[in-house]
Amino acid sequence: MDPADKAAQFVVGGTEDSGKPDDVEAPVPRKGFLGLMPSRKKTQRQGTMLDVHELEEQRHGTWVQAFFHVITAVIGSGVLYLPFFFSVLGWVGGIIMTLTFGFITWYTSRLLADAMVVDGVRYRTYQSAVEACFGKRGGIILAIVQYPNLVLTAVAYNITAANSMKSFAFTYKSFTSSPLCTLVDEETGYCIESKYWVFSVIFGAFQLFMSQMPNLDSAAWASFIGAVMSFGYSFLSLGMSIYQLVTYGGSPTRVDGYPVEKIGHAQLTWDVFNAFGGIVFAFSFSFILIEISDTIKDGGKGPVWHMKRAVWVAVATITGFYILVSCLGYAAYGYEALYNNAYVIDFWAENNGVWDSSPATTNVARAANIMVLIHMVPAYQVFSQPVFAAVERSLRHKHSWMLGTKRRWTFRLVWRSIYVVLVCFVAIALPFFSDFVGLIGALGFWPATVLFPIEMYRKIHKPSMKETIWLEALNLFCLLITICAVMGSIQLLVKNASGYSFF
């Protein structure tokens, strides 16, 4: 049986081994016997509570809202460290790799968008689309890659938000008298160490409230704010790089990357691998592409058109920003300063040792850290809401009595609160955990962003031999890049292991 036809049974027929009916939905129900529309009872077989009208009430988005979700998910504070990768790769390597991974992300995201609606059947999750093509085993493999990435990204965002609050507090000398400050720099008079866990708990407490939003569609307003904040601190980074260029005339750069004679072939190889992984991870959003598309309303040009438009505009915008931030940062600070301090474009003179300490740079630091903090709030939700939906939809299918109308809010309050508390606990216990997220992201890039979209496209659309060769060549190239990125991430973890401490 064709995968699309099998998936259609989830809605119009239903079989015991069909999978999760709630994950699949036909916008326009097909006609049944004698041309009659299937009854509502027929669409609710096997214990599912699928209601097409309810689904439509939950969808209000267009490509614009999807664009904001993508921007919020992708452009994180890591954009500020992209110039470091240019210090390793040089002008040629940095620009080529950024454009290459931007193109790959755009291309494979379009392939994935083509797989989210097949023969009138609309898939609500990445896992359900994979299951329809490759069976339950394929869905399980995808879930093993997808959901740990989403949860661990939420942990990383909790850590980033706590560090932003901490960095903001450090810009005030008065913070030294706070009980949260644990160490003061005698030379500068600023606090340099504090009780990190307090800031993490504050962010977690706010997420307890935010996580009660019903679904990703209801978080569209938050994603708009997050996207604005992303652009905000990116522009601040651009502004400070331009200021550095105008004031000091820039620093030495190289066409071919960091000189091998200074660090040796082995270390340069690891650095190049890490640069590949960093740039790849900076573009990744395939894990949530179909979940974002589930916020797009039916009708008009259809959800596939809107999602493709969102992908095109978002990837073009992201690539443009990455090139600008990387090139201006590299030109302003040079390969030597960036290589020796990957965080040279930190938003505070007392930290990076490059900017002159002045009220202006301090105010920039404060504004940037507030923007990063605000951005982390919706970004956390963009990656967590699909996890909430997956758990709640699974329980609604298997144990419908647990999530009736009266019990749904109670379960949501308890389950989502437990999730936020656990994420916050991991962020406090393992403040270095963001280093591991890089490894997890590298492991997930090839299967989620390249392998499954390509193989799903081949199975559904049956491309020509020429196109198949191109797709598999791209598949192999991305697999090799992933292997390099994983090796680089492991080497970085081993290198930094001595500095890791719990709590």
C-alpha positions as a printed NumPy array, in Angstrom:
array([[  0.   ,   0.   ,   0.   ],
       [  1.272,   3.462,  -0.86 ],
       [  2.399,   5.392,   2.263],
       [  0.078,   8.298,   1.518],
       [ -2.927,   5.999,   1.119],
       [ -2.051,   4.24 ,   4.342],
       [ -1.839,   7.586,   6.099],
       [ -5.222,   8.556,   4.692],
       [ -6.734,   5.646,   6.59 ],
       [ -5.81 ,   7.43 ,   9.803],
       [ -8.522,   9.951,   9.018],
       [-11.159,   8.327,   6.86 ],
       [-10.975,   4.693,   7.879],
       [ -8.665,   3.886,  10.722],
       [ -6.891,   0.634,  11.407],
       [ -5.505,  -0.74 ,  14.626],
       [ -1.902,  -0.605,  13.406],
       [ -2.161,   2.624,  11.483],
       [ -0.131,   4.679,  13.93 ],
       [ -1.181,   7.9  ,  15.645],
       [ -4.303,   9.336,  14.048],
       [ -3.856,  12.646,  15.859],
       [ -0.602,  13.187,  13.971],
       [ -2.322,  13.102,  10.585],
       [ -5.227,  15.172,   9.377],
       [ -6.976,  15.652,   6.057],
       [ -8.086,  19.281,   5.576],
       [-10.825,  18.159,   3.183],
       [-12.275,  14.741,   4.155],
       [-12.578,  12.352,   1.223],
       [-15.965,  11.064,   0.103],
       [-16.97 ,   7.628,   1.314],
       [-19.492,   5.069,   0.071],
       [-22.066,   6.502,  -2.418],
       [-20.254,   9.843,  -2.318],
       [-21.231,  10.566,   1.289],
       [-18.809,  12.327,   3.644],
       [-17.514,  10.143,   6.5  ],
       [-19.287,  10.664,   9.792],
       [-17.6  ,  12.386,  12.705],
       [-17.595,   9.093,  14.627],
       [-15.596,   7.549,  11.821],
       [-12.895,  10.171,  12.184],
       [-12.639,   9.384,  15.916],
       [-11.946,   5.652,  15.768],
       [ -9.372,   3.853,  17.871],
       [ -9.832,   6.174,  20.847],
       [ -8.609,   9.312,  19.078],
       [-10.126,  12.692,  19.827],
       [ -9.258,  14.166,  16.442],
       [-11.606,  16.991,  15.513],
       [-10.94 ,  18.705,  12.203],
       [-12.847,  21.82 ,  13.226],
       [-10.87 ,  22.045,  16.472],
       [ -7.646,  21.808,  14.473],
       [ -8.731,  24.659,  12.24 ],
       [ -9.496,  26.801,  15.284],
       [ -5.903,  26.242,  16.427],
       [ -4.374,  27.407,  13.138],
       [ -4.166,  31.092,  12.386],
       [ -0.745,  31.471,  10.812],
       [  0.614,  32.322,   7.386],
       [  4.171,  32.328,   6.07 ],
       [  4.799,  35.519,   8.076],
       [  4.186,  33.862,  11.445],
       [  6.163,  30.805,  10.306],
       [  9.021,  33.147,   9.346],
       [  9.089,  34.603,  12.874],
       [  9.099,  31.109,  14.411],
       [ 12.077,  30.123,  12.227],
       [ 14.03 ,  33.309,  12.969],
       [ 13.415,  32.925,  16.705],
       [ 14.566,  29.304,  16.573],
       [ 17.66 ,  29.846,  14.427],
       [ 19.262,  33.234,  15.107],
       [ 20.532,  32.792,  18.648],
       [ 23.322,  34.401,  20.61 ],
       [ 25.695,  32.012,  18.827],
       [ 25.582,  34.353,  15.835],
       [ 27.926,  36.624,  17.798],
       [ 30.663,  33.971,  17.654],
       [ 30.541,  33.332,  13.9  ],
       [ 33.551,  35.634,  13.266],
       [ 35.627,  33.152,  15.272],
       [ 34.953,  30.526,  12.598],
       [ 36.2  ,  32.976,   9.959],
       [ 39.447,  33.342,  11.925],
       [ 39.917,  29.581,  11.443],
       [ 38.657,  29.228,   7.858],
       [ 39.736,  32.602,   6.438],
       [ 37.808,  34.758,   3.986],
       [ 37.447,  32.127,   1.277],
       [ 36.602,  29.165,   3.5  ],
       [ 34.316,  31.158,   5.79 ],
       [ 32.217,  32.696,   3.036],
       [ 32.024,  29.491,   0.974],
       [ 30.971,  27.319,   3.92 ],
       [ 28.369,  29.833,   5.152],
       [ 26.794,  30.105,   1.699],
       [ 27.013,  26.335,   1.177],
       [ 25.247,  25.435,   4.406],
       [ 22.7  ,  28.176,   3.824],
       [ 21.903,  26.661,   0.428],
       [ 21.744,  23.106,   1.825],
       [ 19.363,  24.218,   4.587],
       [ 17.103,  25.996,   2.081],
       [ 17.124,  23.089,  -0.369],
       [ 16.475,  20.262,   2.088],
       [ 13.86 ,  22.318,   3.957],
       [ 11.915,  22.665,   0.715],
       [ 12.113,  18.897,   0.226],
       [ 10.769,  18.407,   3.738],
       [  7.964,  20.908,   3.115],
       [  6.95 ,  18.86 ,   0.066],
       [  6.511,  15.832,   2.336],
       [  4.189,  17.452,   4.862],
       [  1.07 ,  17.234,   2.642],
       [  0.687,  14.209,   0.35 ],
       [ -2.475,  13.376,  -1.629],
       [ -4.559,  15.675,   0.549],
       [ -3.218,  14.189,   3.787],
       [ -1.582,  16.749,   6.063],
       [  0.977,  15.612,   8.609],
       [  1.155,  17.476,  11.894],
       [  4.579,  16.273,  13.062],
       [  7.904,  15.3  ,  11.547],
       [  7.606,  11.864,  13.14 ],
       [  4.195,  11.136,  11.578],
       [  5.464,  12.117,   8.119],
       [  8.45 ,   9.785,   8.489],
       [  6.247,   6.951,   9.788],
       [  3.968,   7.243,   6.752],
       [  6.969,   6.755,   4.452],
       [  9.161,   4.314,   6.36 ],
       [  6.908,   2.722,   8.941],
       [  7.012,   2.816,  12.718],
       [ 10.711,   1.937,  12.892],
       [ 11.587,   5.004,  10.822],
       [  9.46 ,   7.163,  13.101],
       [ 11.223,   5.798,  16.178],
       [ 14.657,   6.525,  14.685],
       [ 13.589,  10.084,  13.866],
       [ 12.14 ,  10.553,  17.369],
       [ 15.427,   9.414,  18.944],
       [ 17.188,  12.15 ,  16.973],
       [ 14.513,  14.853,  17.165],
       [ 13.168,  14.991,  20.709],
       [ 16.474,  14.831,  22.63 ],
       [ 17.656,  17.722,  20.45 ],
       [ 14.574,  19.762,  21.33 ],
       [ 14.866,  19.121,  25.07 ],
       [ 18.622,  19.702,  25.199],
       [ 18.222,  22.924,  23.235],
       [ 15.775,  24.085,  25.911],
       [ 18.445,  23.294,  28.522],
       [ 21.009,  25.309,  26.555],
       [ 18.598,  28.248,  26.303],
       [ 18.025,  28.146,  30.057],
       [ 21.796,  28.321,  30.553],
       [ 22.149,  31.16 ,  28.03 ],
       [ 19.348,  33.155,  29.659],
       [ 20.884,  32.743,  33.119],
       [ 24.291,  33.848,  31.815],
       [ 22.713,  36.891,  30.149],
       [ 21.107,  37.934,  33.435],
       [ 24.411,  37.373,  35.203],
       [ 26.35 ,  39.392,  32.607],
       [ 23.808,  42.203,  32.858],
       [ 24.228,  42.312,  36.64 ],
       [ 28.031,  42.31 ,  36.329],
       [ 27.955,  45.645,  34.465],
       [ 26.914,  47.383,  37.713],
       [ 29.541,  47.92 ,  40.406],
       [ 26.734,  48.107,  42.942],
       [ 26.113,  44.407,  42.327],
       [ 29.259,  43.657,  44.363],
       [ 27.267,  44.372,  47.533],
       [ 24.593,  41.84 ,  46.569],
       [ 24.578,  38.476,  48.378],
       [ 24.508,  36.9  ,  44.893],
       [ 28.039,  38.153,  44.135],
       [ 30.669,  35.687,  45.337],
       [ 33.909,  37.172,  43.937],
       [ 35.031,  40.731,  43.119],
       [ 37.888,  41.708,  40.792],
       [ 40.196,  43.894,  42.89 ],
       [ 41.532,  45.777,  39.851],
       [ 38.233,  46.728,  38.197],
       [ 35.919,  46.639,  41.206],
       [ 33.322,  44.576,  39.309],
       [ 31.783,  41.297,  40.361],
       [ 33.19 ,  38.401,  38.324],
       [ 31.508,  35.385,  39.955],
       [ 28.008,  34.914,  41.332],
       [ 25.368,  32.384,  42.357],
       [ 24.442,  31.241,  38.883],
       [ 21.642,  28.97 ,  40.065],
       [ 19.509,  31.917,  41.207],
       [ 19.411,  33.38 ,  37.694],
       [ 18.564,  29.975,  36.255],
       [ 15.665,  29.563,  38.689],
       [ 14.319,  33.024,  37.802],
       [ 14.23 ,  32.113,  34.12 ],
       [ 12.691,  28.723,  34.899],
       [  9.968,  30.36 ,  36.988],
       [  9.01 ,  32.566,  34.059],
       [  8.904,  29.533,  31.773],
       [  6.417,  27.884,  34.145],
       [  3.997,  30.591,  33.085],
       [  4.956,  30.668,  29.39 ],
       [  4.7  ,  26.892,  29.044],
       [  0.968,  26.996,  29.75 ],
       [  0.315,  28.487,  26.314],
       [ -1.798,  25.835,  24.544],
       [  0.354,  25.325,  21.455],
       [  2.933,  26.817,  19.118],
       [  0.282,  28.732,  17.184],
       [ -0.651,  30.662,  20.336],
       [  3.039,  31.583,  20.787],
       [  3.197,  33.527,  17.502],
       [  3.246,  36.882,  19.311],
       [  6.166,  35.718,  21.459],
       [  8.096,  34.553,  18.394],
       [  7.618,  37.983,  16.824],
       [  9.205,  39.575,  19.895],
       [ 11.969,  36.97 ,  19.844],
       [ 12.731,  37.654,  16.186],
       [ 12.939,  41.399,  16.881],
       [ 15.37 ,  40.732,  19.729],
       [ 17.467,  38.472,  17.461],
       [ 17.808,  41.252,  14.934],
       [ 18.426,  43.714,  17.764],
       [ 21.567,  42.176,  19.218],
       [ 22.783,  41.212,  15.747],
       [ 22.607,  44.871,  14.76 ],
       [ 24.414,  45.824,  17.97 ],
       [ 27.188,  43.414,  17.023],
       [ 27.34 ,  44.915,  13.54 ],
       [ 27.404,  48.415,  15.002],
       [ 30.286,  47.666,  17.346],
       [ 32.266,  46.02 ,  14.539],
       [ 31.745,  49.088,  12.354],
       [ 32.785,  51.302,  15.28 ],
       [ 35.954,  49.235,  15.695],
       [ 36.729,  49.536,  11.968],
       [ 36.124,  53.281,  11.829],
       [ 38.009,  54.033,  15.049],
       [ 41.003,  51.703,  14.741],
       [ 41.07 ,  50.816,  11.049],
       [ 40.546,  47.089,  11.413],
       [ 42.98 ,  44.265,  12.103],
       [ 44.976,  41.796,   9.967],
       [ 42.953,  39.05 ,   8.282],
       [ 43.874,  36.119,   6.054],
       [ 42.422,  34.671,   2.878],
       [ 43.34 ,  31.085,   3.769],
       [ 42.594,  30.941,   7.483],
       [ 44.677,  30.736,  10.623],
       [ 48.385,  30.049,   9.936],
       [ 49.174,  26.381,  10.47 ],
       [ 52.734,  27.109,  11.623],
       [ 51.38 ,  28.728,  14.803],
       [ 49.274,  25.821,  16.08 ],
       [ 50.236,  22.774,  14.011],
       [ 48.319,  20.65 ,  11.533],
       [ 46.478,  18.558,  14.136],
       [ 45.022,  21.486,  16.092],
       [ 44.09 ,  23.352,  12.92 ],
       [ 42.273,  20.257,  11.654],
       [ 40.226,  20.046,  14.858],
       [ 39.483,  23.766,  14.662],
       [ 38.283,  23.428,  11.059],
       [ 36.015,  20.537,  12.06 ],
       [ 34.593,  22.636,  14.906],
       [ 34.035,  25.54 ,  12.529],
       [ 32.082,  23.27 ,  10.178],
       [ 29.935,  22.074,  13.072],
       [ 29.362,  25.586,  14.389],
       [ 28.205,  26.943,  11.035],
       [ 26.018,  23.895,  10.349],
       [ 24.351,  24.113,  13.752],
       [ 23.744,  27.838,  13.258],
       [ 21.354,  27.055,  10.374],
       [ 19.503,  24.055,  11.797],
       [ 15.704,  24.149,  12.182],
       [ 14.517,  21.014,  10.361],
       [ 13.696,  19.418,  13.72 ],
       [ 10.674,  21.705,  14.043],
       [  9.833,  22.611,  10.428],
       [  6.71 ,  20.441,  10.123],
       [  5.644,  21.379,  13.666],
       [  5.899,  25.051,  12.658],
       [  3.903,  24.326,   9.505],
       [  1.11 ,  22.947,  11.709],
       [  0.386,  26.543,  12.785],
       [ -0.425,  27.568,   9.181],
       [ -4.121,  27.736,   8.369],
       [ -5.641,  25.853,   5.446],
       [ -7.098,  27.537,   2.408],
       [ -5.666,  30.042,  -0.033],
       [ -2.399,  28.844,  -1.541],
       [ -2.124,  26.075,   1.02 ],
       [  0.285,  25.331,   3.887],
       [  3.058,  23.977,   1.636],
       [  3.29 ,  27.231,  -0.324],
       [  3.313,  29.282,   2.874],
       [  5.975,  27.09 ,   4.483],
       [  8.203,  27.247,   1.411],
       [  7.852,  31.027,   1.325],
       [  8.751,  31.215,   5.025],
       [ 11.789,  28.99 ,   4.436],
       [ 12.985,  31.049,   1.471],
       [ 12.661,  34.407,   3.242],
       [ 14.039,  33.1  ,   6.549],
       [ 17.103,  31.339,   5.11 ],
       [ 17.917,  34.319,   2.869],
       [ 17.641,  36.648,   5.876],
       [ 19.655,  34.36 ,   8.142],
       [ 22.416,  33.833,   5.575],
       [ 22.653,  37.561,   4.911],
       [ 22.961,  38.344,   8.619],
       [ 25.532,  35.616,   9.16 ],
       [ 27.686,  36.907,   6.309],
       [ 27.461,  40.498,   7.569],
       [ 28.212,  39.663,  11.205],
       [ 31.049,  37.301,  10.266],
       [ 32.733,  39.524,   7.685],
       [ 32.513,  42.771,   9.65 ],
       [ 33.566,  41.062,  12.877],
       [ 36.505,  39.361,  11.168],
       [ 37.613,  42.583,   9.478],
       [ 37.284,  44.565,  12.703],
       [ 39.114,  42.257,  15.118],
       [ 41.335,  40.126,  12.877],
       [ 42.297,  36.478,  12.98 ],
       [ 44.661,  36.736,  15.953],
       [ 42.292,  38.376,  18.446],
       [ 39.348,  36.208,  17.42 ],
       [ 41.287,  32.953,  17.548],
       [ 42.7  ,  33.695,  20.99 ],
       [ 39.301,  34.769,  22.33 ],
       [ 36.258,  33.347,  20.559],
       [ 34.101,  35.624,  22.702],
       [ 35.869,  38.83 ,  21.696],
       [ 32.552,  40.251,  20.513],
       [ 31.253,  39.867,  24.027],
       [ 29.067,  42.794,  24.927],
       [ 31.22 ,  44.25 ,  27.653],
       [ 34.661,  45.831,  27.637],
       [ 35.601,  44.392,  31.044],
       [ 35.167,  40.874,  29.638],
       [ 36.679,  40.94 ,  26.181],
       [ 39.703,  43.155,  26.778],
       [ 39.374,  44.749,  23.323],
       [ 36.815,  47.51 ,  23.598],
       [ 37.589,  50.648,  25.545],
       [ 35.712,  50.769,  28.82 ],
       [ 33.202,  53.601,  28.596],
       [ 29.559,  54.345,  29.45 ],
       [ 28.687,  53.732,  25.791],
       [ 30.129,  50.209,  25.624],
       [ 28.631,  49.378,  29.013],
       [ 25.188,  50.482,  27.85 ],
       [ 25.594,  48.402,  24.695],
       [ 26.438,  45.412,  26.897],
       [ 23.346,  45.94 ,  29.002],
       [ 21.045,  46.359,  26.008],
       [ 22.461,  43.298,  24.254],
       [ 22.16 ,  41.024,  27.262],
       [ 18.571,  42.125,  27.858],
       [ 17.801,  41.369,  24.196],
       [ 19.399,  37.928,  24.46 ],
       [ 17.389,  37.231,  27.618],
       [ 14.085,  38.3  ,  26.055],
       [ 14.869,  36.266,  22.94 ],
       [ 15.499,  33.129,  24.991],
       [ 11.947,  33.232,  26.401],
       [ 10.087,  32.5  ,  23.116],
       [ 12.991,  30.457,  21.691],
       [ 12.599,  28.061,  24.629],
       [  8.91 ,  27.701,  23.729],
       [  9.512,  27.145,  20.013],
       [ 11.611,  24.08 ,  20.87 ],
       [  9.516,  22.892,  23.84 ],
       [  5.972,  23.178,  22.475],
       [  6.521,  20.279,  20.001],
       [  7.615,  18.13 ,  22.962],
       [  4.502,  19.111,  24.913],
       [  2.299,  18.345,  21.915],
       [  3.93 ,  14.963,  21.263],
       [  3.418,  13.733,  24.829],
       [ -0.122,  15.077,  25.146],
       [ -1.185,  13.782,  21.732],
       [  0.227,  10.34 ,  22.482],
       [ -1.632,  10.112,  25.783],
       [ -4.818,  11.418,  24.215],
       [ -4.624,   8.618,  21.671],
       [ -3.743,   5.8  ,  24.087],
       [ -5.568,   6.957,  27.231],
       [ -8.309,   9.312,  26.102],
       [ -9.896,   9.306,  29.57 ],
       [ -6.818,  11.104,  30.953],
       [ -7.19 ,  14.132,  28.696],
       [-10.88 ,  14.838,  28.552],
       [-12.013,  18.446,  28.503],
       [-11.993,  18.755,  32.308],
       [ -8.722,  16.909,  32.885],
       [ -6.762,  18.451,  30.013],
       [ -5.841,  21.669,  31.803],
       [ -4.875,  19.841,  34.996],
       [ -2.613,  17.438,  33.136],
       [ -1.07 ,  20.275,  31.125],
       [ -0.313,  22.249,  34.29 ],
       [  1.33 ,  19.308,  36.05 ],
       [  3.225,  17.735,  33.138],
       [  4.572,  20.95 ,  31.656],
       [  5.6  ,  22.251,  35.075],
       [  7.546,  19.034,  35.716],
       [  9.26 ,  19.447,  32.329],
       [ 10.313,  23.043,  33.084],
       [ 11.587,  22.1  ,  36.547],
       [ 13.663,  19.213,  35.162],
       [ 15.139,  21.394,  32.398],
       [ 16.011,  24.048,  34.977],
       [ 17.597,  21.447,  37.265],
       [ 19.836,  20.128,  34.473],
       [ 20.819,  23.703,  33.556],
       [ 21.856,  24.335,  37.174],
       [ 23.563,  20.987,  37.755],
       [ 25.452,  21.04 ,  34.443],
       [ 26.19 ,  24.678,  33.552],
       [ 28.679,  23.454,  30.934],
       [ 25.956,  21.397,  29.232],
       [ 25.744,  23.771,  26.254],
       [ 29.03 ,  22.23 ,  25.051],
       [ 27.265,  18.87 ,  24.801],
       [ 24.39 ,  20.426,  22.872],
       [ 26.884,  21.163,  20.099],
       [ 27.69 ,  17.451,  19.912],
       [ 24.005,  16.461,  19.95 ],
       [ 23.281,  19.034,  17.26 ],
       [ 26.098,  17.701,  15.101],
       [ 24.784,  14.144,  15.489],
       [ 21.282,  15.236,  14.503],
       [ 22.145,  17.432,  11.527],
       [ 22.579,  14.738,   8.899],
       [ 19.566,  12.498,   9.661],
       [ 17.062,  15.278,  10.423],
       [ 18.14 ,  17.98 ,   7.974],
       [ 19.395,  15.885,   5.047],
       [ 18.803,  12.122,   5.151],
       [ 15.087,  11.937,   5.954],
       [ 14.027,  14.903,   3.755],
       [ 15.914,  13.463,   0.761],
       [ 14.704,   9.886,   1.2  ],
       [ 11.103,  11.   ,   1.838],
       [ 11.207,  13.135,  -1.297],
       [ 12.544,  10.197,  -3.328],
       [  9.894,   7.813,  -2.013],
       [  6.984,  10.202,  -2.589],
       [  7.955,  12.005,  -5.812],
       [ 10.063,   9.374,  -7.612],
       [ 12.708,  11.746,  -9.087],
       [ 14.68 ,  11.003, -12.255],
       [ 17.998,   9.144, -12.173],
       [ 19.921,  12.383, -12.713],
       [ 18.167,  14.087,  -9.798],
       [ 18.622,  10.992,  -7.63 ],
       [ 22.388,  11.023,  -8.212],
       [ 22.51 ,  14.703,  -7.202],
       [ 20.439,  14.032,  -4.065],
       [ 22.596,  11.113,  -2.958],
       [ 25.793,  13.074,  -3.635],
       [ 24.444,  15.833,  -1.398],
       [ 23.514,  13.194,   1.165],
       [ 27.058,  11.785,   1.194],
       [ 28.662,  15.235,   1.413],
       [ 26.536,  16.164,   4.439],
       [ 27.294,  12.827,   6.105],
       [ 31.028,  13.536,   5.796],
       [ 30.537,  17.045,   7.204],
       [ 28.563,  15.585,  10.106],
       [ 31.335,  13.084,  10.874],
       [ 33.877,  15.919,  10.894],
       [ 31.657,  18.064,  13.138],
       [ 31.1  ,  15.203,  15.597],
       [ 34.836,  14.517,  15.8  ],
       [ 35.515,  18.204,  16.387],
       [ 32.851,  18.418,  19.109],
       [ 34.245,  15.379,  20.925],
       [ 37.776,  16.796,  20.785],
       [ 36.516,  20.1  ,  22.221],
       [ 34.742,  18.306,  25.077],
       [ 37.879,  16.332,  25.917],
       [ 39.966,  19.506,  25.779],
       [ 37.639,  21.407,  28.132],
       [ 36.775,  18.503,  30.441],
       [ 39.156,  19.649,  33.178],
       [ 37.206,  22.887,  33.554],
       [ 33.804,  21.248,  34.018],
       [ 32.217,  21.182,  37.466],
       [ 28.791,  20.214,  38.757],
       [ 26.589,  22.832,  40.412]])
